[in-house]
Amino acid sequence: GLGNMASAMIGGILKKELYSAEDIIGSDKSEDSVQKAAKIFGIHTTTDNLEVAQIADVLILAVKPQFFPEVIAEIKGAVREETLIISIAPGKTMEWIMEHFGRELKLVSYKLVSEEEQAQAAAILGSFGRAYQVPENLLDTVVGISGSSPAYVFMFIEAMADEAVAEGMPRALAYEFAAQAVLGSAKMVLETGKH
């Protein structure tokens, strides 16, 4: 995939200089996404998932969960035994993924993955955000608290700004005040460890 999440990952990887653009290949069924990624990042691109699966040393499955069965069915015979696989799909367990591949894989954080490969995966994921290793049974909780929660924060900021606008403040200024209040509060929690 070369959508929003994949683009954020590629941008982080290149910014942190973990790999060069020449070392990255991405595929997407959308020709527009392929052309956009090639233009923005200068990476190799293709609309052929098999091409990527056959040559990747690290394969990142960055498609929406509903497309996983289709993509895995397409590439499962092409993924090499030594390929490190990183999945970013919520709701798809390691067991589910390996069942659909029909074999055990070097799937982060499965037992076949070495400490060095775990560190490599952490570096990749940490290049565009904070990366923490958590037990698989907590992944849905992680998605809830850090993946979906920004929508609630945006609604909170919107509600605060709406009240300020109702009192006569210009909307752009109201958004800035509300967002700065949330930013400052979050920073204080992180710095003090107190809620």
C-alpha angles and dihedrals in degrees: 000000000000100000129120098300094044090048091051089050094048091047091052094046092052094043092052089043093231089142134001123245088252089061095054128081123179133186133200133166089229113085089202091057091047093051092044093052092047091051098044100039105021091229128143111266138188141168089226114094090188091062090057095042092053097053106027118114087189116028117196114198100210103164129114113273093248090062095049097093092052095045095044092049088053098049106026095100093047101052110102122231092243095049114118110224125205119188122196096180115122116225096023111110125205088249091053093048094049091045089057092046088049094227147054114281141189088258116163115273099013125121093257091064115095124223089252091054091047088054090048091052091047090052091051093047092041092055092078102028142341116313123205129173110230131169113271092243088066097053095095088050090050090052090050097049101036107016105043099024097080087073089061092047090051090052090049091051090047092051092049091047092048090056092049090050089050087057091053104267116139110255096238091053091045090054091049093050093047094045092047090051091053092044093050092046092050091048091051092052091050094046098044101030088226127117 
